[in-house]
Amino acid sequence: MPTIILFTKIKAARKLVFDLSRSIELHKISTAKTNEKAIAGKTKGLITTGETVTWRAKHLGFYQNFTSKVIGCRTSEYFADEMVSGAFKSFKHEHFFFDENGQTVLVDVMEYVSPLGIIGKLIDRLFLKKYMTGFLKIRNKTIKQFAESDEWKYVLK
């Protein structure tokens, strides 16, 4: 099972980073390259425990739908979402938030299993893990940009 772990230091309050990480609007902005749209479930605002969102996006040349559900949420500390339906055999993304020297450290732990057995494992090694890591880095860069400026006011109303 491929696992991606990223650490992102952000000069902003932990609660702000936590809320930006759960913002449907910011997710749309951070995924502009794949033209992600929330098409069902929670389609705006801040997602929380028990809520689902279905995204439609173009990844690797194909339009796909991906539905995830928030399976855990502790304000300013943690939230996790898990795939309900989509292209993966399984998918879980945990988000942890820590204070460190006046900054927030956002720690992402993303685990997934590709479909197609041995072919899926080969695809992971050849390019999918790198693609997913890049996708997550862009998302975190956007969270950091908004949190460290006044831009967050446009997505958290």
C-alpha positions as CSV (number, residue, x, y, z in Angstrom):
1,M,0.0,0.0,0.0
2,P,1.6,3.3,-1.1
3,T,1.8,5.8,1.8
4,I,2.6,9.5,1.3
5,I,3.7,11.6,4.3
6,L,4.2,15.3,3.9
7,F,5.1,18.0,6.4
8,T,4.1,21.6,5.6
9,K,5.1,24.5,7.9
10,I,2.7,27.4,7.8
11,K,3.0,30.8,9.5
12,A,-0.6,30.9,10.7
13,A,-2.8,29.9,13.6
14,R,-3.6,26.2,13.8
15,K,-7.4,26.8,13.7
16,L,-7.1,28.7,10.5
17,V,-5.0,26.0,8.8
18,F,-7.4,23.4,10.0
19,D,-10.4,25.3,8.6
20,L,-8.7,26.0,5.3
21,S,-7.8,22.3,5.0
22,R,-11.6,21.4,5.3
23,S,-12.8,24.2,2.9
24,I,-14.6,23.0,-0.2
25,E,-13.9,26.4,-1.8
26,L,-10.2,26.2,-1.2
27,H,-10.1,22.7,-2.5
28,K,-11.6,23.9,-5.8
29,I,-8.9,26.6,-6.0
30,S,-6.0,24.2,-5.2
31,T,-7.2,21.7,-7.8
32,A,-7.7,24.2,-10.7
33,K,-5.4,22.2,-13.0
34,T,-7.7,19.2,-12.7
35,N,-10.9,21.3,-12.8
36,E,-12.3,19.6,-9.7
37,K,-15.9,20.4,-8.9
38,A,-18.0,19.4,-5.9
39,I,-21.0,17.8,-7.5
40,A,-22.8,16.1,-4.6
41,G,-22.9,16.0,-0.8
42,K,-21.2,18.9,0.8
43,T,-20.5,21.3,-2.1
44,K,-19.5,24.4,-0.1
45,G,-18.3,25.5,3.3
46,L,-16.3,23.4,5.8
47,I,-16.7,19.6,5.7
48,T,-16.9,17.8,9.0
49,T,-17.5,14.4,10.6
50,G,-20.1,12.2,8.8
51,E,-20.3,14.4,5.7
52,T,-19.5,13.3,2.2
53,V,-18.4,15.2,-0.9
54,T,-18.3,13.9,-4.5
55,W,-15.7,15.5,-6.7
56,R,-15.6,15.3,-10.5
57,A,-12.2,16.0,-12.0
58,K,-9.9,15.1,-14.9
59,H,-6.9,13.1,-13.7
60,L,-4.4,11.4,-16.0
61,G,-6.6,12.3,-19.0
62,F,-9.8,10.8,-17.7
63,Y,-12.8,12.3,-16.0
64,Q,-13.5,10.6,-12.7
65,N,-15.9,10.9,-9.8
66,F,-14.5,10.4,-6.3
67,T,-16.7,10.4,-3.2
68,S,-15.1,10.7,0.3
69,K,-16.5,10.8,3.8
70,V,-15.0,12.5,6.8
71,I,-14.6,9.7,9.3
72,G,-13.0,11.7,12.1
73,C,-12.6,15.3,13.2
74,R,-11.1,16.9,16.3
75,T,-11.1,20.7,16.0
76,S,-7.7,22.2,15.2
77,E,-6.0,18.8,15.7
78,Y,-7.0,16.2,13.2
79,F,-9.4,15.2,10.5
80,A,-9.5,12.2,8.2
81,D,-11.4,11.3,5.1
82,E,-11.9,8.0,3.4
83,M,-13.0,7.1,-0.1
84,V,-16.6,5.8,-0.4
85,S,-16.4,5.3,-4.2
86,G,-13.9,6.1,-6.8
87,A,-11.0,4.8,-8.9
88,F,-8.9,3.4,-6.0
89,K,-9.4,0.1,-4.3
90,S,-9.1,2.0,-1.1
91,F,-8.0,5.5,-0.1
92,K,-7.6,7.3,3.2
93,H,-6.2,10.8,3.9
94,E,-5.4,11.9,7.5
95,H,-4.6,15.5,8.3
96,F,-2.7,16.4,11.6
97,F,-2.1,19.9,12.9
98,F,0.6,20.8,15.4
99,D,2.0,24.0,16.9
100,E,5.7,24.5,16.5
101,N,7.5,27.7,17.4
102,G,4.6,30.0,16.5
103,Q,3.8,28.1,13.3
104,T,1.4,25.3,12.4
105,V,2.8,22.1,11.0
106,L,0.3,20.3,8.7
107,V,1.1,16.6,8.5
108,D,-0.6,14.7,5.7
109,V,-0.7,10.9,5.7
110,M,-2.3,9.5,2.5
111,E,-2.6,5.8,2.0
112,Y,-4.2,4.2,-1.0
113,V,-4.5,0.9,-2.9
114,S,-4.7,1.0,-6.6
115,P,-7.1,-1.4,-8.4
116,L,-5.9,-4.0,-10.9
117,G,-3.6,-6.0,-8.6
118,I,-0.1,-6.4,-10.0
119,I,-0.8,-3.9,-12.8
120,G,-1.9,-1.3,-10.2
121,K,1.3,-1.9,-8.2
122,L,3.4,-1.3,-11.3
123,I,1.4,1.9,-12.1
124,D,2.1,3.1,-8.5
125,R,5.8,2.5,-8.9
126,L,6.0,4.0,-12.4
127,F,4.1,7.3,-11.8
128,L,1.0,7.3,-9.6
129,K,2.7,7.8,-6.3
130,K,4.7,10.7,-7.7
131,Y,1.5,12.2,-9.3
132,M,-0.4,11.9,-6.0
133,T,2.5,13.5,-4.1
134,G,2.6,16.4,-6.5
135,F,-1.1,16.9,-6.3
136,L,-0.9,17.0,-2.5
137,K,2.0,19.4,-2.5
138,I,0.1,21.8,-4.8
139,R,-2.8,21.6,-2.4
140,N,-0.6,22.3,0.6
141,K,1.1,25.2,-1.1
142,T,-2.3,26.8,-1.7
143,I,-3.3,26.3,1.9
144,K,-0.1,27.9,3.0
145,Q,-0.5,30.8,0.5
146,F,-4.0,31.6,1.8
147,A,-3.2,31.1,5.5
148,E,-0.2,33.4,5.4
149,S,-2.0,36.2,3.7
150,D,-5.4,37.8,3.8
151,E,-6.7,35.6,1.0
152,W,-8.2,33.2,3.5
153,K,-11.0,35.7,4.0
154,Y,-12.3,35.0,0.5
155,V,-12.9,31.3,1.2
156,L,-13.9,31.3,4.9
157,K,-17.0,33.4,5.2
